[in-house]
Amino acid sequence: ATMGCCSVSRLLMPDVSDESKRLLGHVEEFTIAMVKLFPRKVIEANNTNEGGTPDMVKTDEFDLGWKKVQDGVWEKNKTEYQTVDLGNGIKIPMTRDDDLFGQIGFKKRILLGLLSRPFFFPLKDSSFQATDQEAKELLNELHLSPGMAMPEPYNEINEFSSDEAISRFFFYGTGSCQLQCVSNTDLKDVSDLGPFVADLNLSHLKVRKGFRQYGMRLHFSSEQKLTAMYDYVSNKLLRPGNDGWEAAKFAAKSSFAMYVTAVPHLLHSHLLCSNCVIYAMIEALKPNHPVRRLLGPFTFR
């Protein structure tokens, strides 16, 4: 299986080093196809302004949902929507069209359909190790380094393993969205662990074979120090220096990454907030409305 995958990587990645080909030999075909197709496409689009420029934002062309009758006069036009079922009775409308990019073409729909078919690209988990230097060189060869297909970061996190780094992340970084006072929760008998807590109880979620379940709770002192972590999977309370402390920190970071990606980012920001704003913009605001002109460049289907 590894040799077969390695052959695919050599076919798809003819211009990477032998060491990078060796690392890609551990990766399933879907990932190889993605890193072959998209980085160069992103770079090309950035270099040719395919994503649009300010002078492309013209009222007459940003008219989704409306028809111009005469100068300054618009009448409502029918807009096609598809319904996305989020589960638990939550359904949201999403437009099939876009002012700048139009509808998804036939060829692109076929390509996206093939890429999402497990028959053609089955998901296969694999585990392998690479040094920091090997990973850096691989990203560079795949054009995924910052400044290439990936944007330059606003800041860098040089260390994300120590207790201090975890504390800094939850008090001053993205993790702060989950930080709360213990007094505002239903937790009992944990006051000696500190007044702050980040509860990431995701142990009810199923995971694929070979992976541990999500679910950790982090406790912090009034001095913002990480004092303890409760593992919802093993039902154990761990303190600094205990066996399993380092592994628990990794599980905590993974649990947070899963939560913040699925709930605040995908569900709240994209599917609910952003989508509702776009829907209201198309249905209620004429193309020459100043708020719609402001929002237009920041929306996509």
C-alpha positions in Angstrom: 0.0 0.0 0.0 2.8 2.4 0.8 4.6 1.6 -2.4 1.4 2.2 -4.3 0.8 5.5 -2.6 4.5 6.4 -3.2 4.0 5.7 -6.9 1.1 8.1 -6.9 3.1 10.8 -5.2 5.9 10.4 -7.7 3.4 10.8 -10.5 1.7 13.8 -9.0 4.8 15.5 -7.6 7.5 15.2 -10.1 9.3 18.3 -9.0 9.8 17.6 -5.3 12.9 16.1 -3.7 13.4 12.4 -3.0 13.0 13.1 0.7 9.7 14.9 0.2 8.5 12.0 -2.0 9.3 9.6 0.8 7.2 11.7 3.2 4.3 11.9 0.7 4.5 8.1 0.4 2.8 8.0 3.8 -0.1 10.3 2.7 -3.3 9.2 1.1 -4.1 10.1 -2.5 -6.7 12.8 -1.7 -4.1 14.9 0.2 -1.6 14.4 -2.6 -4.1 15.5 -5.2 -5.0 18.6 -3.1 -1.4 19.8 -2.6 -0.8 19.2 -6.3 -3.8 21.2 -7.6 -4.5 24.0 -5.2 -1.3 25.8 -4.1 -0.3 26.7 -7.6 -3.9 27.7 -8.4 -3.9 30.1 -5.4 -0.6 31.7 -6.4 -1.8 32.1 -10.0 -5.0 33.7 -8.8 -3.2 36.1 -6.5 -0.8 37.1 -9.3 -3.5 37.7 -11.9 -6.0 39.3 -9.5 -8.5 36.5 -10.3 -10.1 37.1 -7.0 -11.1 40.6 -8.0 -9.8 44.1 -7.6 -11.5 47.2 -6.1 -12.4 48.6 -9.6 -14.5 45.4 -10.2 -17.0 46.4 -7.5 -19.6 48.0 -9.7 -23.2 48.4 -8.7 -24.6 47.4 -12.1 -22.7 44.1 -11.8 -23.3 43.3 -8.1 -27.1 42.9 -8.7 -27.9 39.4 -7.4 -31.6 39.2 -6.5 -32.5 42.4 -8.3 -33.1 43.8 -11.9 -32.3 47.3 -13.0 -35.3 49.0 -14.6 -33.7 52.4 -15.1 -31.1 54.6 -13.5 -31.6 54.4 -9.7 -34.7 52.1 -10.0 -34.5 48.4 -9.2 -37.1 45.7 -8.9 -36.9 42.4 -7.1 -35.7 39.4 -9.1 -35.9 35.7 -8.2 -32.9 34.2 -6.6 -32.2 30.5 -6.5 -31.3 29.0 -3.1 -30.3 25.5 -1.9 -31.3 24.4 1.5 -28.5 23.1 3.8 -29.7 20.8 6.7 -27.5 21.3 9.7 -29.4 18.8 11.8 -31.6 19.2 14.9 -34.2 20.9 12.7 -31.8 23.8 11.7 -32.0 24.5 7.9 -30.4 27.5 6.2 -30.7 28.8 2.6 -27.5 29.3 0.5 -27.5 31.0 -2.9 -26.2 29.0 -5.8 -24.9 32.2 -7.5 -22.3 34.8 -6.8 -22.0 38.4 -8.0 -18.4 38.2 -8.9 -17.8 34.5 -9.6 -21.2 33.5 -11.0 -22.5 29.9 -10.6 -20.3 26.9 -10.2 -19.5 25.6 -13.7 -20.2 22.0 -14.9 -16.6 21.0 -15.0 -15.9 22.3 -11.5 -19.0 20.5 -10.2 -17.7 17.2 -11.7 -14.2 17.8 -10.3 -15.6 18.5 -6.8 -17.9 15.5 -7.0 -15.0 13.2 -7.9 -12.8 14.6 -5.1 -15.5 13.9 -2.5 -16.1 10.3 -3.6 -14.6 7.8 -1.2 -14.5 5.3 -4.1 -11.9 7.4 -5.9 -10.2 8.9 -2.8 -10.7 6.6 0.2 -9.7 8.1 3.6 -6.8 6.2 5.0 -5.1 7.3 8.3 -1.4 6.9 8.6 1.2 7.8 11.1 4.8 9.0 10.4 7.4 11.3 11.8 9.3 14.1 10.2 11.8 16.6 11.6 11.0 20.3 11.7 13.5 20.9 8.9 12.0 18.1 6.7 8.5 19.6 7.3 9.7 23.1 6.4 11.4 21.9 3.2 8.3 19.9 2.2 6.0 22.9 2.7 8.3 25.0 0.6 8.5 22.5 -2.2 4.7 22.3 -2.2 4.4 26.1 -2.3 2.6 26.1 1.0 5.1 28.2 2.9 4.1 31.6 4.2 4.2 34.2 1.4 3.5 31.5 -1.3 0.1 29.9 -1.4 -0.3 30.7 2.3 -0.4 34.3 3.6 2.3 35.8 5.8 1.3 35.4 9.4 0.6 38.5 11.5 2.6 37.0 14.4 4.4 33.8 15.2 4.0 31.3 18.0 7.5 29.9 18.5 6.5 27.6 21.4 3.2 26.0 22.1 4.0 23.1 24.5 4.8 24.7 27.9 2.3 25.3 30.6 2.9 29.1 30.2 2.2 28.9 26.5 -1.1 27.1 27.1 -2.1 29.7 29.7 -1.1 32.6 27.4 -3.2 31.0 24.6 -6.4 30.8 26.8 -6.0 34.3 28.4 -4.7 36.3 25.4 -5.3 34.2 22.3 -8.1 32.4 20.5 -8.7 30.2 23.6 -10.2 33.2 25.5 -13.5 32.5 23.8 -13.8 29.4 26.0 -12.4 30.9 29.2 -14.9 31.7 32.0 -15.2 32.1 35.7 -15.9 28.9 37.7 -18.6 30.9 39.6 -20.6 31.2 36.4 -20.6 27.5 35.7 -22.3 24.4 37.2 -19.0 22.9 38.3 -18.8 22.0 42.0 -15.9 21.2 44.3 -13.2 22.7 42.0 -12.7 26.1 43.7 -9.3 24.9 45.0 -8.1 24.6 41.3 -8.5 28.3 40.6 -11.2 30.8 39.6 -10.9 30.3 35.8 -11.8 27.3 33.6 -12.0 26.4 30.0 -14.4 23.5 29.6 -14.0 21.4 26.4 -16.3 18.5 27.1 -16.5 16.8 23.7 -16.2 13.2 24.9 -19.6 12.4 23.3 -18.2 12.8 19.8 -17.2 9.7 17.9 -13.7 9.4 16.5 -12.1 7.2 13.9 -10.3 4.0 14.9 -6.9 4.6 16.4 -7.7 8.1 17.7 -8.5 9.0 21.3 -11.7 10.9 22.0 -11.8 14.6 22.6 -12.7 16.2 25.9 -10.6 18.1 28.5 -11.2 20.8 31.1 -8.4 23.2 32.0 -8.2 25.1 35.3 -6.3 28.3 35.9 -5.3 30.2 39.0 -5.9 33.9 39.7 -2.3 34.4 38.5 -3.3 32.8 35.2 -1.2 29.7 35.8 -2.4 26.3 34.6 -3.1 24.4 37.8 -4.9 21.2 36.6 -6.7 19.4 33.8 -9.6 17.0 33.9 -9.6 14.3 31.3 -13.3 13.5 30.4 -12.2 10.3 28.6 -10.2 8.7 31.5 -12.2 10.6 34.3 -8.9 11.6 35.8 -7.8 14.9 37.3 -4.1 15.7 36.4 -1.8 18.3 38.0 1.5 19.6 36.7 4.2 16.9 37.0 1.7 13.9 37.0 2.2 11.1 34.5 0.3 11.9 31.4 0.5 15.7 31.9 2.2 16.4 28.5 -0.2 14.1 26.7 -3.1 15.9 28.4 -2.0 19.3 27.1 -1.9 17.9 23.6 -5.4 16.5 24.0 -6.6 19.8 25.3 -5.2 21.7 22.3 -6.7 19.2 20.0 -10.1 19.4 21.7 -10.1 23.2 21.5 -9.0 23.1 17.8 -12.0 20.8 17.1 -14.4 22.9 19.1 -13.4 26.3 17.8 -13.4 25.1 14.1 -16.7 23.3 14.2 -18.8 25.6 16.5 -17.7 29.3 16.7 -16.0 29.3 13.3 -18.0 27.1 10.9 -21.4 27.0 12.5 -21.7 30.4 14.2 -19.5 32.6 11.9 -20.1 31.0 8.4 -23.3 29.0 8.4 -25.4 31.2 10.7 -24.1 34.8 11.0 -22.4 35.3 7.6 -25.0 33.4 5.7 -27.9 35.2 7.3 -26.3 38.6 6.6 -25.8 37.6 2.9 -29.4 36.3 2.6 -30.7 39.6 4.1 -28.4 41.7 1.9 -29.7 40.0 -1.3 -33.3 40.0 -0.3 -33.7 43.4 1.4 -31.0 45.7 0.0 -30.9 47.1 -3.5 -27.6 46.9 -5.3 -27.1 50.7 -4.9 -27.6 50.6 -1.2 -24.4 51.8 0.6 -24.5 48.9 3.1 -24.7 46.4 0.3 -21.9 48.1 -1.6 -19.8 47.8 1.6 -20.6 44.2 2.2 -20.4 43.0 -1.4 -16.6 42.4 -1.7 -16.6 40.4 1.6 -19.4 37.9 0.6 -19.3 34.7 -1.4 -22.4 32.7 -2.2 
